[in-house]
């Protein structure tokens, strides 16, 4: 690989409310925290898989089966002609 073409990855601690996990990212912040002797940048998230309504079950999936029936009622008779 060419040197200087790829961004630098840093160890990062993602924080979403009470949930925290370690990872790597090109993003940095002014806040740091040392974990196991390695300094991690702390990135606060507004929403993640821990708090997103779809993944937590607070949001229900809309049933789209009625769309097919509506289409067939509207245009199904034209296909028979």
Secondary structure as a PSIPRED ss2 file (coil, helix, strand):
# PSIPRED VFORMAT (PSIPRED V4.0)

   1 X C   1.000  0.000  0.000
   2 X C   1.000  0.000  0.000
   3 X C   1.000  0.000  0.000
   4 X C   1.000  0.000  0.000
   5 X C   1.000  0.000  0.000
   6 X C   1.000  0.000  0.000
   7 X C   1.000  0.000  0.000
   8 X C   1.000  0.000  0.000
   9 X C   1.000  0.000  0.000
  10 X E   0.000  0.000  1.000
  11 X E   0.000  0.000  1.000
  12 X E   0.000  0.000  1.000
  13 X E   0.000  0.000  1.000
  14 X E   0.000  0.000  1.000
  15 X E   0.000  0.000  1.000
  16 X E   0.000  0.000  1.000
  17 X C   1.000  0.000  0.000
  18 X C   1.000  0.000  0.000
  19 X E   0.000  0.000  1.000
  20 X E   0.000  0.000  1.000
  21 X E   0.000  0.000  1.000
  22 X E   0.000  0.000  1.000
  23 X E   0.000  0.000  1.000
  24 X E   0.000  0.000  1.000
  25 X E   0.000  0.000  1.000
  26 X C   1.000  0.000  0.000
  27 X C   1.000  0.000  0.000
  28 X C   1.000  0.000  0.000
  29 X C   1.000  0.000  0.000
  30 X C   1.000  0.000  0.000
  31 X C   1.000  0.000  0.000
  32 X E   0.000  0.000  1.000
  33 X E   0.000  0.000  1.000
  34 X E   0.000  0.000  1.000
  35 X E   0.000  0.000  1.000
  36 X C   1.000  0.000  0.000
  37 X C   1.000  0.000  0.000
  38 X E   0.000  0.000  1.000
  39 X E   0.000  0.000  1.000
  40 X E   0.000  0.000  1.000
  41 X E   0.000  0.000  1.000
  42 X E   0.000  0.000  1.000
  43 X E   0.000  0.000  1.000
  44 X E   0.000  0.000  1.000
  45 X C   1.000  0.000  0.000
  46 X C   1.000  0.000  0.000
  47 X C   1.000  0.000  0.000
  48 X C   1.000  0.000  0.000
  49 X C   1.000  0.000  0.000
  50 X C   1.000  0.000  0.000
  51 X C   1.000  0.000  0.000
  52 X C   1.000  0.000  0.000
  53 X H   0.000  1.000  0.000
  54 X H   0.000  1.000  0.000
  55 X H   0.000  1.000  0.000
  56 X H   0.000  1.000  0.000
  57 X C   1.000  0.000  0.000
  58 X C   1.000  0.000  0.000
  59 X C   1.000  0.000  0.000
  60 X C   1.000  0.000  0.000
  61 X C   1.000  0.000  0.000
  62 X C   1.000  0.000  0.000
  63 X C   1.000  0.000  0.000
  64 X C   1.000  0.000  0.000
  65 X H   0.000  1.000  0.000
  66 X H   0.000  1.000  0.000
  67 X H   0.000  1.000  0.000
  68 X H   0.000  1.000  0.000
  69 X H   0.000  1.000  0.000
  70 X H   0.000  1.000  0.000
  71 X H   0.000  1.000  0.000
  72 X H   0.000  1.000  0.000
  73 X H   0.000  1.000  0.000
  74 X H   0.000  1.000  0.000
  75 X H   0.000  1.000  0.000
  76 X H   0.000  1.000  0.000
  77 X H   0.000  1.000  0.000
  78 X H   0.000  1.000  0.000
  79 X H   0.000  1.000  0.000
  80 X H   0.000  1.000  0.000
  81 X C   1.000  0.000  0.000
